[in-house]
Amino acid sequence: MIYRPKYVEKIMAYVDLPFVKILTGVRRCGKSTILKMIIEKLKTERNISEQQILSYRFDSMLYEDMTAKEMYNNIVSKLSDLRTYIFLDEVQEIDGWERVVNSLASDYDVDIFVTGSNSRMMSSEISTYLTGRYVSFRIYTLSFMEYLDFTSSYRKSDNPKTELQRYIRLGGFPATHTQDIPDDEIYTIVRDIYNSTIFSDIVKRNQVRKVDQLERIVKFTFNNVGNSFSAKSISDYLKAEKRKIDNETVYSYLEKLEKAYILHRCSRFDIQGKELLKTQEKFYLADTAFRYSVLGYNSDTVTSSLENVVYLELCRRGYTVNVGKLGTGEIDFIATRQNEKIYVQVTQEINSEKAEKREYERLLEIRDNYPKFVLTANDFAGGNYEGIRTMHIADFLLNNNL
């Protein structure tokens, strides 16, 4: 079990405060393991006894068909005379869990931690029962820095710029980087995660009947990572394949993929008009390995996968990320965090004056003093171009101060 301090320390800061701690994220991103790390911290650093800790994993067959009332009674019957620390893993499997957690938090001396792999976790039900009484933590698959930490436990790492190429292809699901596993087996594991998410969190939960239609939409979005498109684009594409579907159904499927954390929606922001736009959004994947495990590896997709990796890293660092619209041009990312803002362009390489002009010219049109970056995967990337900082993507990913 390799420690993930960024998440553990952030969550530990809320221990014994009157908030339910909610961890959300795509399946197998490491939520359950982080709960185990917190339990270990409670035992070793806070001298909490085994009797004060209750842990449940609700995706186990042991709890299949359990009702909210049965869940409540089971937990109450095991509470310690001292404060009890309750860990409820994949709690969304129990309908009405919100009422259970609310009752426990209101009536007993408990500290509650829950995880879930579907954004129903953050639905209006929580707002109703836990208003002002919970704090949420978004858990992502391994960052590039974490990936290097994990892989160093079983093999000697190459230089970061070489390792970045492998990270792009194989992604960051923790289970695939705890030992030396062949690439094809990694893709098998990731494909299983994808299938279980599609069929458990989307098809089964939403009683989707046209599974083939859903999968075609998934493949379209996976093929178009980093491209602006609309529901109509997908609808037109499917019609060309003799698969009729209306825009509302497409929107519904995209929303379900977002709720299962497979897709991240990145809206466009008009820099000149200073407003959020509701059309031609982009979508990024929870992990680049999803793309290659489902569609196979294609070197032509590397640039958009690099963009995907940078997008996720900005999210991990707590930024709100949008695509920037600037006249008829585009800035890959505008990332804002409280009073901070950075602009980021991502490209695989700058190998001509035309490419250089394209990447820098748009940023130079922005007349403010916030930091601006061009990130590339060139063997050599460094320097400053009229105030715009040029960096290798690997260096950016490994620098938490940016």
N, C-alpha and C positions, 0 to 999 in steps of 0.2 A: 504494500500500500504506500504509494509515493505521495508525500505531503503536498497539498495545494494551499499554500499560506494566504494567497490573496483573498480567497473566499472564506477560509476558516477564521482568519483573524477579523475579517469584517463582520461575520456572523457572531463570533464570540463577544464582540463589543456590545451586543444586545442581550446577552445572557442575563437572566434575572430582571430584565426590564419588562414592563407590563405590555409586551407586544407578542403576538403570535408570529413566529418567524416562518416565512413561506419561501421555499426554494423552487423555482420553476426552470424549465429548459427541455430541450429535445431529449428523447429517450437515450439512455446510456451515455449521457454527457458527464456523469460522475456525481450526481446528486446524492445517491445512496451512500457512496463512499465518503462524501463530505460529511454526511450525518454521522458515520462511524468515527471520523476524525474528531468531530465535536464531542461525541460520547467519550472518546479516549482523553480528550482535553479536560472534560469535566471530572473524570476520575483522577487523573494525574496532577492537575493544577488546582482543582477546587475541592479535592477530597470528597467527591460525591460517591456514595456507595451504590453497589449494584441494585439494592432494594429501592433506591430512589429513581431508577431509570426503567422506563417502559418503552419497548421498541416494537413496532408493527410494520410489516411489509404487505400492503393490501393487494398487490398483484399476485400474491401467492394463492394457490388453490385452497389453502386453509381458510381463507376468508371469502371465498366465492359465495355469492348470494347473501352475504351478511347485510343486515339492515342497519340503519343509523341507530335505532334503539338498542340493538344487540351490541353494536360497537360501543355505545355509551356505557351500557351495563358492564361489559367486559373490562373496560378501562377503569371505571369507578371501583370495581371489585378488587383491583390490584394496586390501588393508590397507597403510597407509603404514608406513615404518620408525619413524616417530614415532607418538605417540598419535593414534588415528583417532577422529573424531567421526561416529557412524553415526546416520542419520535414517531411520526406517522408518515410512512413512505408510500408514494403513489396513492395518496388519499382520495384522489378523484374517483377511484373505483367504487367508493361507497356513496350512494346518492344520499344527500342530506348531511354530509360530513360537516358542513359549515355550522349547522345548528349544534352538532355534538361539540365541536371545538369551542363555540361560543359559550355553551353551558359549562364546560369544564373550566374555561378561563374565568368565568364569572363566579362559580360556586366553590372552587377548590384552590388549594395552594399548589399551582402547577406552572411549569414553563413549557410551552408547546412549540415544536418544530415540525413542519410538514413539507412534503415535496409533491410535485405533480408534473406530468408531461403534457399537459394540455392547458391552454389559456382560459378554459372554463374556471381554472383556479382563481383567475382575477375577475370573475364575472360579477354581475349585479348581486348575486347571492351573497358574495363576500361583503360587498358594500352594505347590504342590508343587515347582516349579522355581526360583522366585525369592523364597522366604521370606526376609523381612528385607533384601531386596536391591533393592527398588523403591520409588518414591514416586509417587503418582498425583496428577494435577491435573484437576479437572473444568472443562471449558471450556463456557461458556454463550454463547448469542447475545448481541448487543449489549445492554448495560445502557442505561438512559435517558441517562445521562451520555455514554456512548460514542456512542449514536445522535446526540446533539446535536453531538458532535465530528465524526462522519462527515458529517452533512448540511451542516454549516457550510462544508465544503470546496467545495460547488457551489451553495449558495443561502444567502440571508440568512434566519436563523432568526427565527421569531416568538417571543413570550415563552414561557417553559417550560410554562406552564399550557395554552397553546394547542397547543404541540408535543406535549404528553402525549396529547392526543386522537388525533393522527396516529400516534404511536408505538403506542398501543393497537391501532389498526386495522391497521397495516402491519408491526408486529413489529420484530424486530431481527436478521434474517439479514444478515450483513455485505454479501453480494453485491448486496442490493437497495438499499443506501444509499451506494454509491460514486459514483453519478451520479444525475441527475434522471430518474427512471423513472416513467411513469404508474402509477396505483394498480392498474389491471387487469393490467399486465405484472408488477408485483410479485407479485400473487396467482398468476399463471401460473408464475413462478419458484418460489414457495413450494409450489405444488401439485406441481410436478415433484420437489421435494425430498421431499415427503410420499410421492408414488408410488414413487420409487426406494427410499425407506426401507422402505415396506410390502412391496414385491415383492422387493427384494434381501436385506434384513436379517431379514425375517420369513417371507414366503411361500416363497421359494427356500431359505433356510437351514434352515427347519424343515419343509419339504415339506408346507405347509398346503394341503389340497385344497379346503376350503370357504371360498374367498376372499370370497364374498358374505356369509357369516356373520361373518367377521372385520371386514369393512367396516361392517356394521351395528352391531357392538359399538363400533367406533371412533366412529361418528357419535353413538351414545348417550353415550359419555363426553365427546365434544366438546360436546354439547348440555347436559351436566350438570356442566360445570366449576364447582368450588366447592360442589357439592351432595354431601351424604353419600349413598352408596348401597352396595349389596352385590352380589355375584355373582347372588344370588337376584333382586334388582331387575331386573337385565339379563335374566336368564333369563325372568322373568315378562313383561317387555316384549316379548321376541322371541316368546314363546308366544302373546301377544295378536295378533301379526302372523302367526300360523300357522307360526312358525319354531321348532321344538322344539330345545332345547339344554340340557344339564345344567350344574349349577353348576361342576363341576370343569373343564369345557371353557372356560367363561367365565373362570375364574381363570387358566387356561393362556394364553388370549389376552391378558388384561391383563398378565400377567407378560412375555409376548413384547414387548408395546408398551413396557413399562418398560425392558426390556433394550436396545431400539432407541432409548431415550432420547426417545421421543415423549411418553410420559406420566411424571409424577412422582407417586408415591404419598405422601400425607400422612396419617399415622395420627393417631388421636385419643388425647389424654392426659387422664386423669381427674385434675383438679387437686386435688380433695378426697381421693381415694383414692391419689393419687400413683402411678398405674400406667398403662402403655401398654395401650390397648384394641385388640382385633384385629377389631373389627366396624365397619361404617359409616364406612369411610375416605373421604377425598376424593382426587380426582385433579386435577392441574394439568398444563397443556401446556408443552412445552419452549419454545414461542413462541406468542403469541396469534395471530400471522398464520396458523398452521395452521388454527385454527378458522374464520377468515373466508375462507380460500382454498378450504376444503373445503365449508363450509356456506353461505357467503355472509354479508354483513354484516347484522347485526340490532341496532338500538340498544338493544333490551331486554336484551342480553347484556353491556352495558358494565360494570355493577357487578361481575359475576363475572370479567370480564377485568381490571379494576383489581385485584381480589384476586389474580389469577394473576400480574400484574406485580409486586406487592409480595412474593408468595411467592418468586418467582425472585430478586428483589433480596436478600432475606434469605439465601437459599442462596448467592448470590454472595459475600456478606459473611462466609461461613463458619459461619453458624448451622445448627443442627439444628432443623427446623421441624415443629411438630405443631399440630393443631387442639385447642383446649382444651375439655374437657367440664366444665361447672360446674353441677351439679344437672341441671335440665332445659334449661338454657341452654347457650350456646356462645360461646367466644372464638375469633375467626378464627384467630389464630396465637399460639402460645407459641414463642419463638425462644431457644434456649440455645447458648452458646458458651463452653466452659470454665466459669468461675465467673460468667459474665454471663447475664442473662435479661431479655427484654423481652416485654411483652404488646401485641398489636396488633389493633385493630378497623379494618376497612376498609368505607367506605360511599361511595356516589356523592354523596350530599348529606344534610344534616340540615336538614329544612325544617318540622319540627313538634316540639312538646313530646314527643309520643309517640316519635318517632324519636330525639330527644335522650336520653330516658330509657332507651330500648332499648340504645343504644350505650354510654352511660356507666355505667348501673346494674350491668351484668355485671362491668365492670372494678372498680367500687368494692367488689364482693363479695369480691375477692381481697385477703386481709389480709397482704400483704407489701410490701416497700419497693422492689421492682424497678420500673424505668420502665414506664409504661403510655401508649400512644398511641391516639388516634382519628385516622385518616387519611381525608380526604374530598377530593372533587373540586370542592367549592364554590368559587366565585370568590373568596370571602374565607374563609380558614380559618386561625385562629391563636388562641393564648391557652392558658389553663390552667383546667381545671375540676376543682376539689378534688384537685389534684395530677396529673390526667391531662392530658397535653399534646395539643393539637389542632393538626394540621398539614395543609397541602395535600399531596396525594400527591406532586406534582412536587417540592416542597421536601424531602420525606423521601428521595426517590430520588436527589437531588443532594447530600445531606449524608452523606458517608462516615463521619462521626464518631458516628453513631447506632448 
